[in-house]
């Protein structure tokens, strides 16, 4: 049985969709009304020997700063059926530390 999602983003409150692998995490801020990606970030750009959870936190902070520069203060967080722990939780904490609400 599949569950239908009702997570929709707009220009003022975009949907941040997360993709996680064992080593990396990436996310996109999406305006579903227009069907465009506003901003995307990946932990692949962080060149360090940090653990994946630490890279996810740094990526979340970079994503949050990017959203703030676009004058976006609120988002809808779409974790894509990943459990809310580990990299996904660390990424969300990084966005929150940048001052973004969800």
C-alpha positions as CSV (number, residue, x, y, z in Angstrom):
1,X,0.0,0.0,0.0
2,X,1.5,3.3,-1.0
3,X,0.8,6.5,0.8
4,X,0.1,9.6,-1.2
5,X,2.1,12.7,-0.1
6,X,0.4,16.1,0.2
7,X,3.6,18.1,0.7
8,X,3.5,21.1,-1.6
9,X,5.9,24.0,-1.8
10,X,5.3,27.6,-3.0
11,X,7.6,30.5,-3.8
12,X,7.4,31.9,-0.3
13,X,7.5,28.5,1.4
14,X,9.3,26.1,-0.8
15,X,9.6,22.3,-0.3
16,X,13.1,21.1,0.6
17,X,13.3,17.6,-0.8
18,X,16.2,15.4,0.6
19,X,18.1,12.6,-1.0
20,X,20.5,10.5,1.2
21,X,23.1,7.9,0.3
22,X,25.6,6.2,2.6
23,X,28.2,8.8,2.0
24,X,26.4,12.0,0.8
25,X,23.2,14.0,1.2
26,X,21.7,16.4,-1.3
27,X,18.6,18.6,-1.2
28,X,16.6,20.8,-3.5
29,X,14.3,23.7,-2.6
30,X,11.4,23.3,-5.0
31,X,8.5,25.6,-5.9
32,X,5.8,23.1,-6.8
33,X,3.4,25.8,-8.1
34,X,5.8,26.7,-11.0
35,X,7.6,23.3,-11.1
36,X,11.1,24.8,-10.7
37,X,14.0,24.2,-8.4
38,X,15.0,27.4,-6.5
39,X,18.2,26.1,-4.9
40,X,20.1,22.9,-4.6
41,X,23.0,21.8,-2.4
42,X,25.0,18.6,-2.0
43,X,27.6,17.4,0.6
44,X,29.8,16.4,-2.3
45,X,31.1,20.0,-2.5
46,X,32.4,19.9,1.1
47,X,36.1,18.8,0.7
48,X,37.0,17.5,4.1
49,X,37.6,14.2,6.0
50,X,34.4,14.7,8.1
51,X,32.0,11.9,8.8
52,X,28.8,11.9,6.7
53,X,26.7,13.2,9.6
54,X,29.0,16.2,10.0
55,X,29.0,16.9,6.3
56,X,25.2,16.7,6.3
57,X,25.1,19.4,9.1
58,X,27.4,21.6,7.1
59,X,25.4,21.1,4.0
60,X,22.3,22.1,5.9
61,X,23.9,25.3,7.1
62,X,25.0,26.2,3.6
63,X,21.4,25.4,2.3
64,X,19.9,27.6,5.1
65,X,22.2,30.5,4.3
66,X,21.3,30.2,0.6
67,X,17.6,30.3,1.4
68,X,18.1,33.3,3.6
69,X,19.9,35.1,0.8
70,X,16.8,34.5,-1.3
71,X,14.7,36.0,1.5
72,X,13.1,32.7,2.4
73,X,12.4,32.2,6.1
74,X,10.1,29.2,6.1
75,X,10.2,25.8,4.3
76,X,8.3,22.6,4.1
77,X,10.7,19.7,4.8
78,X,10.2,16.6,2.6
79,X,12.4,13.7,3.9
80,X,11.2,11.3,1.1
81,X,10.4,8.3,3.4
82,X,13.9,8.4,5.0
83,X,13.7,8.0,8.7
84,X,14.3,11.3,10.6
85,X,17.7,10.4,12.2
86,X,21.4,10.4,11.3
87,X,22.2,12.4,8.2
88,X,18.6,13.6,7.6
89,X,18.2,14.9,11.2
90,X,21.7,16.5,11.0
91,X,20.8,18.2,7.7
92,X,17.6,19.6,9.2
93,X,19.5,20.8,12.3
94,X,21.9,22.7,10.1
95,X,19.0,24.4,8.3
96,X,17.4,25.3,11.6
97,X,20.7,26.7,12.9
98,X,20.8,29.1,9.8
99,X,17.5,30.5,11.0
100,X,15.0,28.8,8.7
101,X,11.7,27.6,10.2
102,X,9.8,24.5,9.3
